[in-house]
């Protein structure tokens, strides 16, 4: 295994107070999932938006690169999208979660050995995130999630024009809003993502970042690991640190859909407030 930590100019960095983790291609990796999602996005553009079939491949890439996600690009371009219909068409109705994902007890052990508050930050919607985590057996490893619906609610409450735009990674605003909800500064966050531009966006605000799925760091990544299973070897200081997760996971476990909404269960500045209700600014 090759990892490439970038040493801090001030020496060893302090222990993070919060871990923020992407979902797809970070906590798991199955090449069939992005392939199916891409095909469904392009089918949606043809069938529901009337975009010529011979243009969708180039258009998808253009919008993705320009706006963070194809959905964000379509909305910014003036298309009226029913978000529930989009996510159902692209994810829920297309992905056979039971076949594509498997329980990952090894990753569960790793996550549960990190006694710090952990949150999901995904551009996907709530149902997709919950179904993925449940299938992998990871639902109670996290204190909450930030997903499409509650990020858009948070954005709207803070003056973002959600009628004409989608807030998503790698827009720096998403990281600042999430940090405000969690009661931490970006420099107190350790952020994991498989996207080079997503980690660069968080790193630019001061977060420490880990690029997952790579052997060498990219600009804006402090560390690179081939998969989350390599984390104990790459960052042994995170393992078995006194903190909150084992206690909080018992209190936070729910039947049914599982994870609490991150806007209602967040860590305070010291990490001692995991599970505390946070009011979203109006």
C-alpha positions, 0 to 999 in steps of 0.5 A, a space after each residue: 500500500 502506498 499512502 502520501 501524507 502531506 505534513 502540516 507546516 506547523 507540525 503534527 496536526 491536532 486530533 480532529 473533532 468530527 469525521 465527515 465522510 462521503 458515501 458512494 465510491 468512498 465507503 464502498 466501491 462497485 463499478 457497476 453502481 456509477 455505470 448504472 447511475 450514469 446510464 439512468 441520468 442520460 436516459 432521464 435527460 432523453 425521456 423526460 427532458 427531451 434532450 437529443 440522445 446524441 447530445 446527452 453524453 457530452 452534456 452530462 460531462 459538461 454539466 457535471 464538470 461545471 456544476 458539481 453534479 449533472 442534476 445541479 447543472 440541469 437546474 442551473 440551465 433552467 430545467 424544471 426537475 421533480 427531485 423525487 422523480 429524479 432520485 427514484 429514476 436514477 437511484 431507487 428504481 434502477 439499483 438492485 441494492 441487495 445484489 450490488 452491495 454487501 455487508 462489510 463487517 470489517 469496515 464496521 469494526 474500523 468505524 466503530 473503533 474511531 471514538 469521534 462523531 462521524 457524519 455522512 455528507 453525500 450529494 445523493 438523497 436520503 433514501 439512497 443513503 439509508 439503503 446503502 448504509 443499511 445494506 452494508 450494516 453501517 447505519 449505526 456507525 454514524 451520528 447523522 447524515 447530510 443528504 440532498 433534501 436536508 442540505 437543500 433545506 439548510 441552503 434555503 434557510 441560509 439565503 441560497 436560491 434553491 428555486 434556481 440552483 442545487 447546493 452540492 459538493 464541491 461548492 465551498 458553501 456546503 462545507 461551511 454550512 455543515 460545519 456551522 450545524 456541527 458547531 466546528 470549524 473546518 480545521 476541526 474536520 477530517 473529510 473523506 471523499 473519492 473526488 479530487 475536486 470535493 476534497 480540494 473544496 473542503 481543503 481550501 476552507 482548512 479541513 484536513 482531507 483524505 482522498 479515498 481510492 487512490 495511491 497518491 494525494 492530489 492537490 488539496 488532499 493531505 492523505 490518500 488511501 486505496 480504500 477505507 479498509 486501509 485507514 487503520 494503517 494510514 492513521 492509527 492515531 484515530 483508532 480507539 481514541 476516547 470519545 463518543 461513538 460507542 455510547 452515541 451509537 447505542 442511543 442513536 440506533 433506530 428501527 426502520 430507516 435507521 439514521 438520525 437527520 444530521 440537522 437534528 443530531 449534531 456534535 458541538 464544538 468540543 464533540 461533547 454534544 453528539 445527539 444534541 438537537 441543533 436548530 437550523 437558522 431561519 
